[in-house]
Amino acid sequence: MFEKIIYLDYNSTTPLDPQVLDEVQYSYKHIYGNSASTTHLLGWIAQSKLNTSREKIASLIDAEPSSIVFTSGASESNNTILNAIAQKHYNTSAHFIISSIEHKCILNHCKVLEKKGFSISYIPVLPSGVIDLEALKQAIRPNTVFISVMAANNETGVLQPIEEICKITRERKILFHSDGAQFIGKLPFSVKKVPLDFMSFSAHKFYGPKGIGGIYCSNLEILKQYPLIYGGGQENGIRAGTINIPAIAGMAKAAELIACNVDSEVKKFREMKKEFILALKSKFPQAKILGDEDNSLPNTVYFALPSINSKETLTALKEKVAMSTGSACSSYNQQPSHVLSAMGIDENTSKSTFRLSFGRFTGKSDLLDSLSLLAEAASI
């Protein structure tokens, strides 16, 4: 039954690439030693696999292997970074700046930090979904120590001006973090061109396994001093626990495939997106594209169909098309989208939103077929 469903929820999670699955299965079968076991061959083999995997993942973002720290995913990475910065500045007058459209793992952590006495400014976004750079500049204080702005929004797909923010933070010697969970693997990126301090990522957003991700960190010292998880000293003491070699090997394979295909995939996805939007507006003249249509991920279309209830429509389609109304986190908690609220989208429009995200295994016919099925369901 599941093979018949058109899968268009890639921003929630991507299917596992078959080559990645082969790599994971091979590692489970043949590389089962503990990479921390230094007294025998199986431990050395696991350590060697860990090292080569780290190199491949670092290469994807033009980083040094030593700057990559493995975690269970971007949520843990984001919490690890926030925890370290907060601990470093505990009992001080440190000020943080966070965009109002960050992932819930950052926003909810910041609520806890505010209760502990930290001062946090939440920067608004423009109606396009792009952060208000002028508001960010005005929010900076002499005691601002940390700024976090995601690279691409998980709902709208809108790209944020992280290169410009990076220039601002470097001039003022403020630490800059970007949640790259939706960005890494979808567009080329280099930490040499955009020298931020921290970036988070998850393998399952670019055809890798779930439950594995990482942090890029330009200087590991802060994370070393204040780890989120204490234990046996793995990952330079930043993330304790036995290393998950099969998952890391799978992520490395996924990164290797992305590095080989990203340019051609970006071109292909942009063409598919353009064709879909034309077909969407033809079939639904009332359709509204939410966010910046051009300055957004090539695989993401976020739109509203006024007077059509998106939740009811997608429920009717649940065995035919896998699509969402927005963030998987908002969907799980049945909460209104904080991203739409930040963009000034009214309540009626927010009830008619659809997020379509596609990828490597999506055909052009899938997009057009989903549109026909959507029209059929909307008329029920």
N, C-alpha and C positions, 0 to 999 in steps of 0.2 A: 504493500500500500504506500509506504513512504517514498518509493522511487517515483511515484506519480505526482508528488507534490513539487511545485515549482518553488525552489528555495531562493528567496530574495531578502534575506535577513543577515547578510554577511557582516554588517557592522556589529551585530550581536555576537556572532562567532562564525568563523569560516569552516567549511568542511576540511577534514584532514587530507592533505595531498597524498596520493598512493605511495609516492616515493618516500614521504616522511614516515608513513606507516611502516614501510619496509625497514627503514632505519631504526625506528623505535623497537620493532620486533626483534631485529638482529641484536640490538644492544641488550635487550632483556635476556636473550638466549645466550649470548657469547661474552658480554661485558658486564658480568654480574658482581665483580669485585667491588670493594669499597675503595673509592679513590683516596681515602685518608690512610689506607693500609699500606705502609711503606716497606713492609718486611717480606713481601712476596710478589711474584710475577703478575698475578691477577689484579692486585692493587695498582701496580705500575701501569698495566694496560688501561685500567679505568682512569687513572690520572692522565695518561697520554690522550685518551679520548676527550676528557674534560678540557685539556689544553687546546687541542685542535678545534673543538667546538667553540670555545671562547674566541678563538682567532676568527672563525667564520662569522660569528655574530657581530663581533667588533667591526669587521670589515664592511658589513652592511651599512654602517653609519660613519665609516671612515675614522674609527676610533682605535686607540691602543687597547690590546686585549686586557691589560692590567686595569683598565678603567671600567670593566664590565663586572657587575655583581649579580649573581643569580638569585631570584626570589620565586615565589609561587605565582606571580603575576603582577600586573600594574597596580592593583589595589594595595597589595602588600608593599610594593615599591614606593607608592605615594605616601603611605603611612610611615614607612621607614624614614623617608626624607623629612617629613614634617616632624616626626618624633625627635630626630637628631637635632634639627634646627631649634626646636622648642627647648630641648634639654640644655643645649649650649647657652641659650639666652634666658634660662629660667631665673626668676626673681630680678629681671632687668626691665627696662621700659621699651623692649624691642617691639617694632611694628612690622606687621606682615601685610602684603597686598595680594589679594586673590581675585580672580575674575568671577563674576556672578554666575557663569555658566559652566563652572568646573564639574567634574564627576562627583557624585555623592560621597565617594570615599574621602575626597579632600574637603568638601563643604561640611560634612558631618564631623570630621576630625577637628576642623577649625571651630566648630561650635563648642567642642570640649575645651579647646585651648582658650577660648574667650572666657569660659567659666573659671579657668585657672588664672585669669588676669591678663592674658595677652590682648594687645590691641590689633584688630584686623580690619582692614578696609576692603570692601567688596566693590570691584569696578564694574560699572554698567556696560552694556553693549548697545550698539546702534541698532536700528530696525533691521539692518542687513544681517545681524548676528555677529558682526565683527566688534571686538572690544574697542571701547572709546579710548584711543591713545592719549588724547588730551586730558581726559579724566584721570588716567593712570599717572601721567606726569604730575598733575596737580596734587595727587594723593601722596606722592613721595615726601617723606619727612626726613629730618636729619637722623632719626633713629630707625629708619626703615632698613631691615636686614635681609628681607626675603620677599621675592615676587614669584607667583606661580600662575601661569597662563597656558592652557592646553594648546597643542599644535593644531588640532582639528577637532571640531565638536562632534560628538558621537551621534547626535540627533540630526542636526542640520547639515553636517559635513563641511561647514564653513571653516576656511583656513584662517588662522589667527596670525597677526604680524610678529611672529616670534623673532625674526631677524632684527626688526626695528627695536623691539623690547630688549633684545640682547645688547644692542649698542647702548641703550639707555642705562641698563644695569651695570655694564662694564665701566662706563664713564663715572658712575656714582659708587662703584664698588659694592653693589648689592648682589646677593646670590640670586640666581635665576633658575627656576625649575619649569620644565614643560612636560605635561603628561602627553606622551607620544603614542598612546595605545592605538588610536585610530589613524595615526599618520604613518608610523613606521611600517614599511611593506607596501604601502599604497602609492607613495611618491618618493623619489630619490631624496636623500638627506645626508648631510655631512656636518659633523661637529667641528670640523676645521673651518667651514664657511660660516657656521652659526655656533660660536664657541660658548654655549650655555654651560651652566655648572652641573645640572642634573637633568636627566630625561628618563622617563619610565616607559616600559613596553611590555606587551603580552604576546606570547607565541600564537595563541589561538585566534588572534586577529589577522595573522598572515599565513594560514594553512598549517600551523604547527599544533602541538598537543595542548590541551587545557591543563591548567595547574602549573605552568612554568612561564617565567618572564624574567625581567631584570631591570637593573638600574645602570644607566651610564652616569659616571661621576668623574668630573675632571680632577678632583682632589679627594681621595678617600678618607682623609684624616678625621673629618667631622663625623662621618658614618662609623668609623672605627671606634671613636670615643664614646658614641652613644648608640649602640646597636638596638634594634627592636627586639631581637631574639638572642639570648645569651646561651652559651653551650660550649662545644668543643673547639671553637676557633675556626670553623670552616669559613670560606669566602673572606679571608683576611680578618676574621673575627666579626664581620659585619652581619652575617646571616648563618647562625649555627644550625646544625642538623645534617644528617647524612645526605650527601649530594645525590640528586636524582639524575643519574647519568643517562638513562634511556630518554627521558623527556628533554634533557639538554641537547642530546644528540639529534633528537627530532627537530628541535628548534633550530639547531645549526643547519640541518638539511633544508628546512623551510627558508632560512635566511639565504642559503646558497642558491636556491631556486629563484627567490625574489631578485637577487643580484643579477642573475642571468636574464630575467624576463621583465623587469620593472618598466623599462622604457617602452617596450612593445605593448605591454598590458595597459599602461597609462594611455597610450594612443588609441588602443582598441576600446577601452572603457569610455573615453571621452566621446568617441563616435557613437557608441551605444546609448550613452546618456542623452546626447543631442537628439538622436532619432526617437528615443522614448518620450522626451519632453514634447517634441512636435506631435507625436501620436496622441499623447495625453491631452494636449490643448485642442486637438482636432475632435477627440471623442468627448471631452469634457470642457467646453468653452469657458466654464466658470472656474476652472482650476487655477489655483494660485501657487506659484513656487515660493516657498518660504526660505528666507536667507538669501545669500548672494549666490545666484545661479552659476556665475562664472568663477568666482573665487571660492571654490569648494572642491571636495574630493571628487575625483573622476567617476567614482562608482556609486555615488549617493544622490538620490533625489528625494527631497522633503517637500511635500505639497499638501494643500488643503483642497477639499471638494465641499464647498459651502452647501449646507442643508443635508449633507450625507453623513450619518453617524459612523465614524471610522471603526469604533469598537464593535458595533453590531455587524458591520459589513465584513470585517476581518473574521469575526466568529463564524459567519456564514461560509467563509472561504477556507476555514482552517484545515480542511482535508485536501485542498486543491492548491492553495498558494500560502507560502510562509512569508509574511510581511509583518511589519509592526506599525504602531502608532507613534513610536519614538524610542527612547532609551529602554533597554530591557529592564533596567533597574526601576524605572518609573512604572513600567508595565507590571512588574512583580509586586510592587507595593500599592498598585492601583492609585497612584497619586498624580495630580496634574503636573505637567512638565514645567520645571523651573526655568528651563531654557526659553520656552515660548513666553512665559511671563516676563522674563528679562528683556525679550525682544518687543514687548508691548502688544503681543497677540491677544485679542479678546477671547473671552471664554467660549463663545459659540464657534469661532474658528478653530480653537484648540481641540474641540470635540470632533472635528472633521479632518484631522491630519493623518497622513500616511507617510511612513519612511520606507523607501525602497532602496535596498543596497545589494549590489551584485558583485560577481567576481569571476575567478578563473574558470569555473565550471558552468557559467551561465551562457546560454546561447541567445542570439538576438530574438529568436522566435519565443523564448521564454518570457521576455519582456512584453512583447506584443500579445502573447497569449494571456499573460497575467492581467493586462489592461482589459481584454475582452471579458475575462472572468470577473474583474472588478466592476465593470459596467453592468454585467448580468446580475451580480449580487446586490449592487446599489439600487437596482430597480425592483427588487423583491418587496 
